[in-house]
Amino acid sequence: MLPRPPSYFLRTFGCRVNQAESQELRARLAAAGCAPAASLAEAGLCIVNTCSVTKDADREALKFLRRAGRENPAARLVVTGCLARRAPEDILRAAPQAQVALDPGGELGLPEAAAAAPERSRALLKVQDGCDGSCAYCVVPRVRPRLSSLPPAAAEERVRGLAAAGVPEIVLCGIRLGRYRDGAVALTGLLERLLRIPGAFRLRLSSLEVLEADEALAGLIAGSGGRLCPHLHIPLQSGSETVLRRMNRPYTAAVFVRRLEALRRRAPALALFSDIITGFPGETEAESRESLALVRSLGLCGLHVFRFSPRPGTLAAGMPGQVAPVAARERLESWQELDAELRRAHRRRAAGQRRVVAPLRGGFRGLTEDFLEVGLERPLPPGLWPVTLRESSNTAII
Ligand code: SF4
């Protein structure tokens, strides 16, 4: 247990799962009487939740650790997250005073918190952890190899708590959300149970693998009356069959296309987003073009584009044909242009239509069910608000 509750500074890097874990940690810190510090320099305890998905992610986390040591050498520094799991020695090199803790809440003797106190009008709820996949570029199965799922009753309790606290949007997340399983209950079973909970809230799913996004899920979205957002983020990574094979992804581009078609047949309003890794080892100009052309044909609403970076200990790190930096940068730019184009088209299609927004950023902006962030004519309190999107759909009329 902490002797005297210090004020804390918590810095989070990386994905929604890390953000959900940090949100939970904040609730546990609050339950232990710790208040957030006004700045890093004033904190008695500094917790850093790291990411290690790319070389840049490592670099950013290590840079922050060095800064923490400089700005507040007296603070207790606790480091957790994927980099802490993958390379604790790098952390200690950057911050020799750091304490590497895979379960910082436990390490600090923090009490369990019944429900994470949400700070915004959206809350993240981690219902699944771990991946046993074997994608050639990915370090996650090394750092989070064990699959685990939050039992449905516990998930229901958390959702009830968040709904009672007035949180309008709850984002369910996991490393492999589609592998959610507790006994006979799979993801759609969990969703059916959560959707039965009364209250003015909606659910959104974070990233899902294509083979785990089935028609039953699309049916649930279509039949939920907007309570399960018509928005899925399904990573493709490459639209080139040969690159996908080298990546050891468990599907072909043709299967991906067919799945998306099937999902859209059941839920025509689905806004689909995807992830792309550009510059994978051996990727030729022709493969890169093939990939762009396929993705262009998918009618997606936006992309998260990552430039390949070799992760120590992964298969891809030792693969021949690492793409030259100039070519990698050019390809990245082409993808970024395509992403901007897709997002513009998504906005254009929505212009003039009705949507329901959950307010963000102090109520000055809102997030629609199909994942458009819009400015609001006047600030709104947390809740779900029907709006009409203006012509440009950059703003909404309430
Ligand atoms: S599915 Fe592949 S990319 Fe996703 S976490 Fe697992 S190994 Fe990594």
Boltz pocket constraint, residues with backbone or C-beta under 6 A from the ligand:
constraints:
  - pocket:
      binder: B
      contacts: [[A, 131], [A, 132], [A, 133], [A, 134], [A, 135], [A, 138], [A, 139], [A, 140], [A, 141], [A, 175], [A, 176], [A, 209]]
      max_distance: 6.0
